[in-house]
Amino acid sequence: MSKKKLDFKTNEFVVYPAHGVGKITDVEVQEVAGLELELFVVAFEKDKMTLRVPTNKAVDVGMRSLSSPDIVAHAMKTLKGKAKVKKAMWSRRAQEYEQKINSGDLIAIAEVVRDLHRADDQREQSYSERQLYEAALERMTREVAAVNSGDEDAASKEVHDVLASRAA
């Protein structure tokens, strides 16, 4: 097997589209159908889950490095914007929100947080709206935390402060 340069390293945080921020804990070789397959072992500590991603397919499936501080700043700016809620049926919008959350794109995730955020005095959210909002918020907070300091509480406060400043 040729030793090509890997795009990711052990102990590096990465973002996997459908699961958010994980940490590469190992690179292992397994034999699958008589072929040697090199795999990144990605641990998602919060979800108590481990994923094995073939090293040669990692980029194709959308695995990426953490966002740069510039992208995080852009995501925060996105949160400040005015919610853009289409007049489409909820099921259609919910599908779009879910696609954005699972895209792994921090800006798209910030758009979902922005569009579904409710100030205390606004109308109630449905259960499914709340679920999508929480999922997007958690994805965003974890990545912001991983980029900034690893402190999830500080990242959560930062995101909430930006959302609160919008309502003012």
C-alpha positions as CSV (number, residue, x, y, z in Angstrom):
1,M,0.0,0.0,0.0
2,S,1.5,3.4,-1.0
3,K,2.1,5.8,1.8
4,K,0.4,8.9,0.6
5,K,0.1,12.0,2.8
6,L,-3.1,11.9,4.8
7,D,-5.3,15.0,4.9
8,F,-5.9,14.6,8.6
9,K,-3.8,13.7,11.6
10,T,-4.3,11.7,14.9
11,N,-5.6,13.9,17.7
12,E,-7.0,16.4,15.3
13,F,-10.6,17.6,15.6
14,V,-12.6,17.2,12.4
15,V,-16.1,17.8,11.3
16,Y,-18.1,14.9,9.9
17,P,-21.2,16.2,8.1
18,A,-23.9,14.0,9.7
19,H,-22.4,14.0,13.2
20,G,-20.5,17.3,13.8
21,V,-17.2,17.6,15.6
22,G,-15.2,14.5,16.4
23,K,-11.6,13.7,17.1
24,I,-9.4,11.4,15.2
25,T,-8.1,9.0,17.7
26,D,-6.2,6.6,15.5
27,V,-5.5,5.4,11.9
28,E,-5.9,1.7,11.6
29,V,-5.6,-0.9,8.8
30,Q,-8.3,-3.5,8.4
31,E,-8.6,-6.3,5.9
32,V,-11.9,-6.1,4.1
33,A,-12.7,-8.6,1.4
34,G,-9.1,-9.5,1.0
35,L,-8.0,-5.9,0.6
36,E,-6.2,-3.7,3.1
37,L,-8.2,-0.7,4.0
38,E,-6.8,2.3,5.9
39,L,-9.3,3.9,8.3
40,F,-9.5,7.0,10.4
41,V,-11.0,6.2,13.7
42,V,-13.1,9.3,14.7
43,A,-14.5,9.5,18.2
44,F,-17.6,11.6,19.0
45,E,-17.2,11.8,22.8
46,K,-20.5,13.5,23.5
47,D,-22.5,11.0,21.5
48,K,-20.4,8.0,22.8
49,M,-19.9,7.0,19.2
50,T,-17.0,6.0,17.1
51,L,-16.9,6.1,13.3
52,R,-14.4,4.4,11.0
53,V,-13.9,6.4,7.8
54,P,-11.7,5.0,4.9
55,T,-8.8,7.5,4.6
56,N,-9.2,7.6,0.8
57,K,-12.9,8.5,1.1
58,A,-12.8,11.0,4.0
59,V,-12.8,14.1,1.8
60,D,-15.4,12.6,-0.6
61,V,-17.9,12.1,2.3
62,G,-17.4,15.7,3.4
63,M,-15.1,15.2,6.4
64,R,-13.2,18.4,6.9
65,S,-10.9,20.3,9.3
66,L,-12.4,22.7,11.8
67,S,-13.5,26.0,10.4
68,S,-11.1,28.9,10.5
69,P,-11.6,31.7,13.0
70,D,-12.7,33.8,10.0
71,I,-15.5,31.4,9.2
72,V,-16.5,31.3,12.9
73,A,-16.7,35.1,12.8
74,H,-18.8,34.9,9.6
75,A,-21.1,32.4,11.3
76,M,-21.6,34.7,14.3
77,K,-22.4,37.6,11.9
78,T,-24.9,35.3,10.2
79,L,-26.6,34.8,13.6
80,K,-27.1,38.5,13.9
81,G,-29.0,38.7,10.6
82,K,-32.8,38.8,10.2
83,A,-34.4,35.4,10.2
84,K,-35.3,34.3,6.7
85,V,-38.4,32.1,6.9
86,K,-39.8,30.9,3.6
87,K,-43.6,30.6,3.3
88,A,-43.2,27.0,2.2
89,M,-45.0,24.2,4.2
90,W,-43.3,23.2,7.4
91,S,-42.4,19.7,6.2
92,R,-40.5,21.3,3.2
93,R,-38.7,23.8,5.4
94,A,-37.9,21.1,8.0
95,Q,-36.3,19.1,5.3
96,E,-34.2,22.0,4.1
97,Y,-33.1,22.8,7.7
98,E,-32.1,19.2,8.2
99,Q,-30.0,19.2,5.0
100,K,-28.3,22.3,6.2
101,I,-27.5,20.8,9.6
102,N,-26.2,17.6,8.1
103,S,-24.2,19.5,5.4
104,G,-21.5,20.1,8.0
105,D,-21.2,23.7,6.7
106,L,-20.9,26.0,9.7
107,I,-22.5,29.0,7.9
108,A,-25.5,26.9,6.8
109,I,-25.9,25.6,10.4
110,A,-25.8,29.2,11.7
111,E,-28.6,30.1,9.2
112,V,-30.7,27.4,10.8
113,V,-30.0,28.6,14.3
114,R,-30.8,32.2,13.2
115,D,-34.0,31.2,11.4
116,L,-35.4,29.0,14.2
117,H,-34.2,31.1,17.2
118,R,-37.1,32.5,19.3
119,A,-36.8,35.3,21.8
120,D,-38.8,34.7,25.0
121,D,-41.7,36.9,24.0
122,Q,-42.1,35.3,20.5
123,R,-44.6,32.6,19.7
124,E,-44.1,29.1,20.8
125,Q,-42.1,26.6,18.8
126,S,-43.4,23.3,17.7
127,Y,-41.7,20.2,19.0
128,S,-40.0,19.6,15.6
129,E,-38.9,23.2,15.3
130,R,-37.4,23.0,18.8
131,Q,-35.6,19.7,17.9
132,L,-34.0,21.2,14.7
133,Y,-33.0,24.3,16.6
134,E,-31.4,22.4,19.4
135,A,-29.5,20.2,16.9
136,A,-28.2,23.1,14.9
137,L,-27.3,25.1,18.1
138,E,-25.4,22.1,19.5
139,R,-23.5,21.5,16.2
140,M,-22.6,25.2,16.0
141,T,-21.6,25.5,19.7
142,R,-19.3,22.4,19.6
143,E,-17.5,23.7,16.5
144,V,-17.1,27.2,17.9
145,A,-15.8,25.6,21.1
146,A,-13.3,23.4,19.3
147,V,-12.0,26.3,17.2
148,N,-11.7,28.8,20.1
149,S,-10.6,27.0,23.2
150,G,-12.4,23.7,23.7
151,D,-14.6,25.4,26.3
152,E,-18.2,24.5,25.4
153,D,-19.8,26.7,28.1
154,A,-17.9,29.8,26.8
155,A,-18.9,29.0,23.2
156,S,-22.5,28.5,24.3
157,K,-22.5,31.8,26.1
158,E,-21.0,33.5,23.1
159,V,-23.6,32.1,20.7
160,H,-26.5,33.0,23.1
161,D,-25.1,36.5,23.6
162,V,-25.1,37.1,19.9
163,L,-28.7,35.8,19.6
164,A,-29.8,37.9,22.5
165,S,-28.2,41.0,21.0
166,R,-30.4,40.5,18.0
167,A,-33.6,40.7,19.9
168,A,-32.6,44.0,21.4
